[in-house]
Amino acid sequence: MVRGLARADLSDPPAAVAAFLTMVTMPFAFSITEGIGFGFIAYAVLMPAAGRGREVHPLLYLFAGLFVLRYAYLR
């Protein structure tokens, strides 16, 4: 699973932070799905914060919103 991190663009700060948070969340949440969901949310928040929100595909915002709803109502 760490091999995928080698292909990530770590020179891009929002992508690097989202990838790191995804990688760290997976073992602590005991679920790959939880880590991926957290990564979607982090990327959807970090890219607009960096002023690059238009570079993100609208479906990623949709899925990030669905993960937020999932975590808000199931926890």
N, C-alpha and C positions, 0 to 999 in steps of 0.2 A: 504494500500500500504506500510505502514511502517513496517508491520509484515514481509515482505520479507527481510528487512534490518537486522532483528534479525538472519536470517539464513546465512547472509554473513560472510565470514571469515575476521573479522576486525583486526586480528593479522597479516595479510598479507598486508604490506603497499601499494603496487600498487592496490590491490583489494579494500582496504579501501578508498583510495583517489578516485578511479574511481566510487565507489558506492556513496561516498559523493557528487562528482561533478554531478553525474546523478540525485541524489535526489534534489540538489539545483537548477539544470538547469530546471527541469520540471515546477515548478511554475513560474519561471521568463521568460521562453520561451513560456508559455501558451500552451504547447503541450507535451504530454507524448512522442511522437515520437522524438521530438527534444532532450529531455533529454536522451532517450535511445541511440540515435545516438551519442550524445556527450560522453556518457559513453563508447560506443564502441571505439570511437576515443581515449579517455583518456586511456583506458585499453591497446589498441594496441600500444600506445606510451610509457606508463609507464613500462610495462613488459620488453621490450627490454632495456629501460634505466636502469632498475634494474639488467640487465644481465640475464634475464630469458625469453628471447624471444622465445626459443624453446618450452616452456610450453604452448604457445598460439596456438590454433587450426588455421590452415591456413584460414578457412572460416571466422574467426573473423577479420583477416587482410583484407580479401576481402570486407566484409561488412563495415569495418571502412573506407577503401579506397573509397567505393561507397558513404558513407555519406560525406566524404571530398569533393568528386566531386559534390555531390548534393549541399552542402553549397557553394562551390566555384562558381558554375554556376547559382545558383538561387538567390543569394544575391546581 
